[in-house]
Amino acid sequence: MLFCCCIALSFAVNGVTAPKEAALLGLSLAAYPAVRVSSRCGQVPQAFVVITGAVVAIGAVVTLEALLGQWNDHHGKPLVFDEYDAAPAQFTISLGFLLLALACSELNWRRTAWISMLSAVPVAIFAASIVRYSFVVIVVTLLAAMMATKPGQRKFIAVIVCATIVSVALGAVVRSSTTLRFVRHAEVALGFEVAMPSEQESPVPPPASAPPAAPAASGSVATEAAPPAPALPQASCPSIDLDNSIIIRQQLYKDAFALLPEAGLTGLGLDGFTQRSCLKGFQVHNSILQVIIEIGWPAGVFLILMLYHTMGARMFSLARINREARFVLCGLVFTLMLSVAHGRISRDMALFLFLGYAAKLRSSALDIEEQAWVFGDGQIRAIPGPGVA
């Protein structure tokens, strides 16, 4: 509630400069109360697994088609439908949710073997499409699920983790020339190698007084134009290789930290960062930083406190005894890790959904513990009353 009040105050002070993003923010926030009033089932719904699996299968097919047609393109990341280079990463996120849901179910050796074999193909396809951070998040979250599950289930999740890592390596090796080029991009960004002139083919010019709208990062749809804003004070806007996403992130973070002192109580307004950064039209790609800069310091503090409270020891103890709580905790870790590298608060519906889901489970903690004591880890069942055999 306090977070929403901060958003309303920011809109009142700064105006609604990006109506589309404001509407998306409203929909994302609505996921929190929507999931809180939904019913519990005690485990991951089978429909979720089926629908997510279908999305991953379709995504793997369309990504493979684009990948084969653009195998040696300089851009490296295949443009799905000749337009969306972020699509492989989005499909990988769906794959991550699918693997988490399966890892939080009851596993045996046969089921684990099928999961490992069937997931190997989309994992290799997306890895060959130069998806990187999303796989790091998937592995870290699967390890979190392994820590939270029963000891007898940990060996099965460990096999899924190993199969995922092997499939990622296979996809990277199959497209080794492109993989090595992106490794060199990382070396340049981290200062281990000096960039050659040929590697800086897409320089970003210094900001003008009224720049045109630029395409959004990672192939997403360009943001709406906002009223002209003054440039960053004493901002340094060097030429940037737009094929090197690490250098892009570094510049965005530099701009973000330069703007933190100006955020104040109500921020710069939604999408205000896109007009003040050296990279016009690019968001900061970190939801917490974006909230502080665009909505204000109080909103950022309330968001951090909400995350800290929801992911506390109480939630971890519930995850140890209940599959549904385990999936929700791992899903929250998964979406949070994505939001600090790819996040945009107006489109973080999954983050608010898992926050609401976790809050609902915390409020039902006594019921969950009673169910686990009587029936163990599994689907919700009615507890027999006194005298019932």
N, C-alpha and C positions, 0 to 999 in steps of 0.2 A: 504494500500500500504506500509506504513512504517513497519507494522507488518510483512508482507511478506518479505520485505528487510532484517529485522532482522533474519528471518529464513534462508534466502539465505546466509547471512554472517556467521551464525553459522555453516551451512553445509560446507561452504568454509574453515572455520578454523578447525572444528572438524572432517570433513569427514562425509559420510553417513554410520554410523555404523549399522543401522537397516533399510535395504532397504524396507522391507515390511511395517514398520510403516511410513517410509518416503512417500511411495506411498499412504498409507491411509490418511496421513496428506494432501497430495496434493488434494485428492478427497474431503476431508472435507472442505478445503479452497475453492474449486471450487463451493461449494453450495452457497457461498455468492454472487458471480456475477451471478450465474445461476438464483437465485430467483429474483434478481434485474431487470433482463430483462424479467421476466415473466409478464403475464397480471394479472390485478386485477379483482375480481368478486364482491367485497363488502361484502361478507360473507364467512363462512367456506364452501368449496365445499362438496356437498353431497357424491361424490366419496370417499373423505377422510374418512368420517364417516363410509361408508359401508366397505371399505378395512380394516380400523383399527378395526372395530367391528368384522370382520371375523378373524383377527389375534388374538384378545382377546379370541374369542370363541374357536379357535383351541388350543391356549395356555392353556386355562382353562381345556380342555379335557386331553391333554397330561400331564399337571401338576397333575391333579387329579389321573390319572393312576399311575404315579410315586409315588405320595403321599400315596396312599393306599398300594402299595407294599413295602414302606419303612417307614411305620407309626412310628415304634419304633426304627429306626436306630439311633445310637449314633450321627451321623453327624447332624441330625436334618433337614437340608434343603434337600428336595428330589432331586435326580440326574435324571433329565429328560433325557430319552434315556440312562439311566445308566451312564451318563457322565457329564452333565452340571448342576451344582448346582446354577449357576447364571441365568438360564432360567426363573424361576418364577419372579425374579426381573425385567428381561427384558420385560416379558409379562405385568407386573404391570405398567411399564412405558408406554406401548401401551395403557393400560386401562386408565392411567392418561390423555394422549392426547385425548382419546375418550370422557372422562367425560368433559374435558375442551371445546372440540368442541361443545358438546351438551349444556353445561352451557352457552356458548356464542351465542346460537341460541335463537329464540323466544320461550319462555316457557309458558305453562299453567298448570293447575292442572293435567289434564289427561296425558299430555306428561311427566310431572315431576314424576308422579306415575309409568309410564312405565320405565323410566330411572332408578328410584330407585330400582324397583323390578328386572329388568333384570341385573343390575350391581351387585346386592347383591351376586349372586352365585359366579362369578369370584373373587369378592373382598374377600369373605370368604375363597375360595380355596387358593388364594395367601397369605392371612394372616396366614392360617394354615401351609403354607410352610415357615414360619418365614421370610417373607418379612416385613421390618420395616420402614426404612428411606423413601422408595419410597411412602409409604402411608402418612407419615408426609408431604412430599412435595406436594402430591395431595391435601390434606386438606388445606394447606397454600395457594396453588395457587387457589383453588376454592374460598377461602375467598377473595383473591385479585380480582377475577372475580366478586364476589358479591359487592365489594366496587366500582368497575369501571362501573357496569351496571346501568341501569335505576332503580329508586326506586321501581317501580312496579314489577320488575323481581327478586328482592333480596330475597323475601320469598321463591321462587321456588328453587333457588340455596342453600338457607339455608336448605331446606328439603333434597336435594341431599347430602349435607355435613353430616347432621345427619344420613342419611341412610348409608353412607359410614362408618362412625365411628361405628355404631351399627354392621354392617357386619364384620368389622375388629375385633371387640370385640368377636363376635360369632365365627369366625374362630380361634381366639386365645384360647377361652375357650374349643372348641371341641378338641383341641390338647393340653390340659392344661399341661400335664407332660413335654412335650418338651418346651412349652412356659415358664414354671417355670425354666427349666434348663437354658434357655437363659437369663432369668431375673437374675439368679445367676451369669451368665457370666458378665452381666452388672455391678452387684454389686462388683464383683472382680475387674473389670477394673477400676471402679470409686473409689476403695479403701474402700468400705463399708463392705467387707467381705474378709477374707484371703483365698486364693485358697488352696484346699486340694491337696496332691500329685496326687490323681487319676484324678484331673481335668487338669493336665499338662502332657497329654499323647503324645503330639507332639512337643517336644522341638526343637528349632532351634539352631544348633550348631554355635559357633563363626565362622566368615568368614575365609575361607582358601584363599590361594594365587590364585588359579584357580578353583573356585567352579563350579560344574555342574549346568546346567540350571534347575530352579525350576518351578513348575506350577504357572501360574498367579493367582492372588487373585480372589475369588468368582467364580471359575470354568471356567474362560475364558482361551483361548488358550495361551500357554506359549509363552513368548517373544523370539525373536531370540537372539542367543548368540552374544555378543559384545566382542571386544578385552579386555583382562584382564585389570582391573584398580586397583589402589592402594586402600586399605581399608580406611575407614573413620579414620581420625586422632583422636586418643583417644576415639574411638567409644566404647560404652558399648552395648554389644549384649547379653542380658539375654536369658534364655530359654523362649519360647513363646508358649502358647497354640494356635495351629492353628485352633481350633474350636471356638475360641473367637475372632470375627472380630473386636471388639472394642479395644482389646489389640493390635491386628495387626495394626490397624489404629494409635494407640498411638505411637507405635514404628516407623512406617513409618513417622509420623510427626516429631518425634524427629530427625530422620536421615535427613529429609528434611531441618529443621531449622539449623542443624549442617552444612549442605552443602551450605546454602545461601551465606555466605561470600566468598565461592570459585567460585560462578557462574560467576561473572565478566560480561563483555560486550557480550560475545558470548556463555556463558554457558558451560556445560559439554558435549554437543552433545545429539542428540535425543536418548532416552532410556539410557542415561548415569546414571540416578539415579538407575536403576535396578541393576547395577554392583557395586554401591557404598553403597547401603543400607545393613543393617544387614540381611534383608530378600531378598535374591538374587532372581531376576526374578519378584519381586513385584513392581508395579508402586506406586507413591505417592498417587494416587486416589484423586488428587486435581489439576485441569487443570491449575489454575493460578500459584500455586507453581511449577508445572512441567515446565511451560513455563519459569519461572524465573531461575530455576536450570539448565535446559537442553538447553535453547535457549538464555538466558541472561536477565539481568535486564531491558534493554531498551524494549525488546519484552514484558516483563511482564507489564511494565508501559503503553505501547501502547494498550495492550489488556484491561487493567483496564479502561483506558480513553475511549476506544471504547464502552465498556459496559456502562459506566457512561453516555456518551453522548446519546447513543441509548435509554436508559431507563429513560430519563429525563422527566420533567413536560410536555413537548410538546407531547410526546407519550401517557402519561396518559390522557391528555385532548382529544386526538383523540380517545382513548379507551372509553371515556365516551359517545361518540356520534356515534360510528361506530363498528359494530360487528366484522368485519374483524380485525380492529386495536385492539379490545379487546382481541380476540383470540391470536393475534401475541404477544401482551404484556404479556399475561398470559403464553403463550408458552415459551417466553424468560425467564421469572421468573422461570418457571418449569425446563427448561434445565440448567439454571445457577445454581440453587440449587442442581441439580443432579451432575453437573460437579465439585462442590466443595467437594463432598463426594465420588463420584464414577468415576470422570472424567479421561479421558486420551486424551490429546489434539489431537492426531492423529485420534481419533475415535469420536470426538465431532462434527460430521456433523450436527446434529440437532441444536447445539448452533450457528454455523456459518450460517445455513439456516435461523434461526429466526433473527439473527443480520442483515442479508441482507434484509429480509422481512420487518423488522422494519425500516431500512434505506430507503427502497423504499416508505413506507407509509409516512414517514416524508417528503420526497421530494414531495409527492402529497398532503400535508396537506391542501392547499387551496382548491383543488378539493374536498377532503373529507368533509371539512367544508361546502362548497357550496352545495354538495349533501345532507348533513344532514339538512341544513337549508330549502331546497326545498322539499325533499322527506322524511326526517327522517332517521331512522336507518334501513338499508336494502340493497338489491341488487342495483348495479349501474344501473342507467337509464339516458337516454339523457335528458338534461335540455332544455325545449322549448325555442326557440329563441324569440326575441321581436315580438309581434303581433300574436303569435301562440296561439290559444285557448287551 
